[in-house]
């Protein structure tokens, strides 16, 4: 743990210059509701291709390839991971919300889209999470030193979207394919283009800070009123940022439900109006082109709101400062593993299950592919499950065509136990495998261990998950 740094330090300011500006009631807002726009944007039907072409000029692009470099997690499958970032940029149409210089982000959602429209999961990363921040390069080429521990949203202030991507990839080992950044104005444009979004209040709210004044019950909110709802902190719930995240996730679910149920995606006129509003406030990486969006649209065409869920990274109190949070392990890493592998639990032949605790299985992990670092990542995943990883290295000799589980003398049962969590692997005797040891030889088909029960992507009934199809008045908060 490094020394604690205040919120103000993260913004690169001098303590002595006075307290930080009170931007909190606005700058934690934009991403949450406008993320719904991004969810719909990447999921629009193929019929919108012509509209994408016409509106491409609205979208701003950033080239972050040089900042990201080449040492990134491998792409394991055909799922798409899009980082959604809310920016508090204060120039142009956003000047009415303050005159702060630069831009920060308190909203980071990793949207995971499974191939074929099977499901979409939005993972929220709390802004107060204390994590390691890797060294980053700015767009001008300047290097920002690594930090052993810092608040996660400082990555965006340090080096923009590229630094946030590097930070999340280092934490999750998930390859991020694209990013979408949205500013303040985008929130209101998108909500208004949808004709408003339904919310449900458990009680009457009269919050001077957010300027939200509404009676209890159902309401359809637009523009400033919708903004007031997603930014209110003291008017609803327990006043914590985590409580507000849950409420904002429900709002995003309502955005998705509205967009997929009112004909916006199938009515050309509505679609054109929606895209015009949405694309005017979007910045993406240069590779997230109209053609790429078309491919994404085809892969998720027909996805219903019930297949879209939101979840917050498992977390708990950060010991040195109760006002901050830390990822709860191994739950967080299990969730990341499930997302990384698209939660694909492959069928296994009906055999008697071998019950040997992972701690009693000694494993050598050998990389039989040309992908650097693969054995190390597999070893980390095994350690997280409790296996004894006694060696990590590179296979010498003939490379296997598929991943193999090999056992030494006396380790056949341990190999059978390990094979139960390795997709499509059958234990075989290893000619050079040490006695009492199991060799996990990684082949080109390796995509990670089968998801543990605790690592599965939450279903709509799982605690903490927000399903986009749920009634807005269920579990009101």
Secondary structure, 3 states (H helix, E strand, C coil): CCCCCCHHHHCCCCHHHCCCCCCHHHHCCHHHHHHHHHHHHHCCCHHHHHHHHHHHHHCEEECCHHHHCCCCCCCCCCCEEEEEEECCCCCHHHHHHCCCCCCCCCEEEEEEECHHHCCEEEEECCCCEEEEECCEECCCCCEECCEEEEECCHHHHHHHHHHHHHHHHHHHCCCCCEEEEECHHHHHHHHHHCCCEEEEECCCEEECCCCEEECCEEEEECHHHHHHHHHCCCCCCCCCHHHHHHHHHHHHHHHHHHHHHCCCCCCHHHHHHHHHHHHCCEEEECCCCHHHHHHHHHHHCCCCHHHEEEEECCEEEECCEEEEEEECCCHHHHHHHHHHCCCCCCCCCCCCCCCCCHHHCEEEEEECCCCCCHHHHHHHHHHHCCCEEEEEEECCCCCCCCCEEEECCCCHHHHHHHHCCECCCCEEECCCCCCCCEEEEECCCCCCECCCHHHCCCCCCCCCCEECCCCCCCCCC
